[in-house]
């Protein structure tokens, strides 16, 4: 049922949107396989499932069979969008965005076959470039917990060009636009070791947050492209 929903979203997305997707750095054989963690950066809209139109079917199947997606209770509680989000992965966990029982439920849902999909900034960027409270967007520390829970395999970092030209939160969507994504593959065990070189657990979390902020700012398709889409 989840695979059918995701496939339908993929087909509809390919009808209404164009795709500009490319890879950053070395691309290994089977670049869409063996992912244990997908880190989606530059979260701007609940319409981000349209990016399914640019991924292969084997990735969609893995998401349906083994995907673990933390989703804000505010999102899963919406009348229509909430229903759709409950079917975007095998295991969608509603979280409060606090380090409470809902977050530990996410960590406990991870098994050796899981592929976790997370937007590590933890909230959406508004059209003014800030979050809903007027603060700059930055990666939060939860992804460090996910990395330590997963331990090894591939992390796919997805750098979104943003979807404000498709749908600004609170406004009607627009179709027939180009959506842009840059992709990078990182070995999780190597990445953890690199981030743990200086300091203990708290420093590891800070290192991960700072590194992903830096990567996002460098690799996300630039604002000029988004404005001209």
Wavefront OBJ file of the C-alpha trace (Angstrom):
o trace
v 0.000 0.000 0.000
v 2.840 2.392 0.870
v 4.671 1.516 -2.353
v 1.493 2.173 -4.351
v 1.081 5.578 -2.709
v 4.714 6.524 -3.334
v 4.566 5.331 -6.945
v 1.426 7.389 -7.532
v 3.159 10.459 -6.043
v 6.147 9.824 -8.304
v 3.990 9.585 -11.450
v 1.983 12.715 -10.610
v 5.174 14.621 -9.788
v 6.770 13.741 -13.123
v 3.692 15.034 -14.923
v 3.678 18.420 -13.204
v 7.378 19.173 -12.581
v 10.770 19.149 -14.301
v 13.924 17.889 -12.605
v 17.491 19.157 -12.324
v 19.310 16.504 -10.273
v 23.057 15.876 -10.196
v 25.725 14.353 -7.939
v 28.421 15.963 -5.833
v 31.840 14.280 -5.703
v 32.553 10.668 -6.663
v 29.556 8.570 -7.619
v 29.954 4.916 -6.595
v 28.404 1.950 -8.415
v 24.718 1.608 -7.613
v 24.455 5.151 -6.170
v 20.837 4.635 -5.069
v 21.464 1.431 -3.113
v 22.634 0.536 0.393
v 21.526 3.809 1.985
v 20.881 3.673 5.740
v 20.292 7.392 6.201
v 19.003 10.171 3.952
v 19.653 13.681 5.225
v 17.425 16.196 3.414
v 18.770 19.742 3.748
v 17.099 23.094 3.026
v 13.585 22.069 4.082
v 11.201 24.667 2.637
v 7.826 23.070 1.931
v 5.534 20.138 2.672
v 5.484 19.592 -1.110
v 8.954 18.002 -0.966
v 7.564 14.537 -1.852
v 7.599 15.889 -5.444
v 11.303 14.988 -5.437
v 10.166 11.356 -5.706
v 9.742 12.087 -9.398
v 13.526 12.182 -9.739
v 14.465 8.942 -7.953
v 14.507 5.352 -9.303
v 11.931 2.734 -8.392
v 14.347 0.650 -6.311
v 14.808 3.619 -3.966
v 11.023 4.062 -3.752
v 10.634 0.377 -2.907
v 13.279 0.558 -0.172
v 11.504 3.581 1.319
v 8.205 1.678 1.292
v 9.690 -1.510 2.767
v 12.263 -0.165 5.233
v 11.853 3.614 5.509
v 11.767 5.277 8.931
v 10.608 8.907 8.819
v 10.342 11.214 11.849
v 7.540 13.693 11.087
v 6.318 16.579 13.211
v 3.032 15.961 15.012
v 1.878 19.274 13.544
v 2.305 17.799 10.057
v 0.861 14.329 10.645
v -2.133 15.909 12.368
v -3.206 17.933 9.321
v -6.467 16.714 7.698
v -5.151 15.863 4.187
v -1.381 16.326 4.269
v -1.188 14.284 7.456
v -2.842 11.299 5.802
v -0.414 11.471 2.865
v 2.619 11.743 5.140
v 1.572 8.637 7.062
v 2.063 6.674 3.828
v 5.423 8.075 2.680
v 7.434 5.305 4.373
v 7.162 1.935 6.081
v 7.370 3.531 9.532
v 6.357 7.181 10.013
v 6.833 8.337 13.606
v 5.081 11.480 14.832
v 7.478 13.520 16.982
v 7.140 16.600 19.159
v 10.556 18.016 18.096
v 11.691 17.587 21.684
v 14.076 14.978 23.061
v 11.257 12.993 24.621
v 9.603 9.583 24.257
v 8.628 10.316 20.632
v 12.278 10.834 19.678
v 13.353 7.632 21.429
v 10.569 5.858 19.566
v 12.310 6.899 16.334
v 15.649 5.544 17.554
v 14.027 2.294 18.675
v 12.427 1.880 15.234
v 15.821 1.588 13.524
v 16.823 -1.975 12.647
v 19.682 -3.322 10.470
v 17.619 -2.890 7.288
v 16.155 0.547 8.050
v 16.653 3.601 5.863
v 16.010 6.713 7.950
v 14.831 9.869 6.162
v 15.311 13.048 8.171
v 15.202 16.804 7.607
v 17.878 17.649 10.211
v 17.030 21.358 10.398
v 13.860 20.275 12.177
v 11.616 22.983 10.755
v 10.768 24.714 7.462
v 12.451 27.769 6.014
v 10.013 30.526 5.163
v 10.204 32.762 2.074
v 12.254 35.351 4.003
v 15.032 32.797 4.541
v 14.268 32.348 8.261
v 12.179 29.883 10.248
v 8.661 30.644 11.494
v 10.096 32.379 14.590
v 12.428 34.603 12.574
v 15.585 32.642 13.367
v 18.276 31.563 10.877
v 18.011 27.989 9.681
v 20.530 25.586 11.173
v 20.920 21.843 11.607
v 19.813 20.482 14.977
v 21.492 17.752 16.940
v 19.046 14.901 16.416
v 20.846 13.645 13.327
v 23.892 12.871 15.482
v 21.719 10.429 17.452
v 20.591 8.830 14.178
v 24.160 8.445 12.937
v 25.208 6.672 16.131
v 22.128 4.430 15.971
v 22.782 3.449 12.345
v 26.588 3.159 12.744
v 27.525 2.098 9.190
v 26.442 2.044 5.575
v 25.793 4.996 3.304
v 24.365 8.404 4.113
v 22.760 10.137 1.156
v 22.848 13.908 1.659
v 20.180 15.604 -0.455
v 20.739 19.324 -1.006
v 17.440 20.880 -2.036
v 17.252 23.971 -4.200
v 14.118 24.866 -2.258
v 10.476 24.805 -3.266
v 9.280 28.318 -2.522
v 8.796 28.786 -6.269
v 6.430 25.793 -6.105
v 4.703 26.425 -2.777
v 5.345 28.959 -0.041
v 3.966 27.634 3.277
v 0.402 28.852 3.618
v -0.068 29.680 -0.074
v -1.399 27.789 -3.093
v 1.056 25.602 -5.051
v 2.237 26.227 -8.610
v 2.953 23.482 -11.137
v 5.258 23.125 -14.170
v 8.329 24.413 -12.336
v 11.856 22.982 -12.234
v 12.876 21.448 -8.910
v 16.583 21.124 -8.146
v 18.517 18.654 -6.055
v 22.204 17.916 -5.522
v 23.181 14.555 -4.030
v 26.238 13.361 -2.137
v 27.106 9.942 -0.706
v 29.043 9.720 2.557
v 30.248 6.579 4.326
v 28.657 6.692 7.787
v 31.412 4.910 9.749
v 34.084 7.163 8.247
v 31.950 10.247 8.838
v 31.378 9.361 12.500
v 35.109 8.839 13.011
v 35.874 12.217 11.393
v 33.313 14.014 13.551
v 34.568 12.340 16.755
v 38.191 13.393 16.396
v 37.928 16.396 18.692
v 36.054 16.006 21.962
v 33.342 13.847 23.453
v 29.649 13.287 22.743
v 28.631 16.942 22.954
v 31.419 18.004 20.642
v 30.521 15.221 18.187
v 27.007 16.601 17.949
v 28.287 20.144 17.431
v 30.719 18.955 14.763
v 27.933 17.196 12.849
v 25.659 20.236 13.050
v 28.373 22.624 11.871
v 29.525 20.306 9.088
v 26.044 19.813 7.643
v 25.354 23.562 7.851
v 28.551 24.151 5.902
v 27.756 21.508 3.296
v 24.217 22.842 2.846
v 25.408 26.408 2.313
v 28.027 25.260 -0.189
v 26.157 22.618 -2.208
v 22.503 23.663 -2.291
v 21.593 24.999 -5.754
v 21.913 28.753 -5.476
v 19.142 31.283 -4.963
v 19.482 32.733 -8.473
v 18.498 29.403 -9.997
v 15.550 29.067 -7.654
v 14.233 32.545 -8.456
v 14.413 31.945 -12.200
v 12.745 28.513 -12.101
l 1 2 3 4 5 6 7 8 9 10 11 12 13 14 15 16 17 18 19 20 21 22 23 24 25 26 27 28 29 30 31 32 33 34 35 36 37 38 39 40 41 42 43 44 45 46 47 48 49 50 51 52 53 54 55 56 57 58 59 60 61 62 63 64 65 66 67 68 69 70 71 72 73 74 75 76 77 78 79 80 81 82 83 84 85 86 87 88 89 90 91 92 93 94 95 96 97 98 99 100 101 102 103 104 105 106 107 108 109 110 111 112 113 114 115 116 117 118 119 120 121 122 123 124 125 126 127 128 129 130 131 132 133 134 135 136 137 138 139 140 141 142 143 144 145 146 147 148 149 150 151 152 153 154 155 156 157 158 159 160 161 162 163 164 165 166 167 168 169 170 171 172 173 174 175 176 177 178 179 180 181 182 183 184 185 186 187 188 189 190 191 192 193 194 195 196 197 198 199 200 201 202 203 204 205 206 207 208 209 210 211 212 213 214 215 216 217 218 219 220 221 222 223 224 225 226 227 228 229
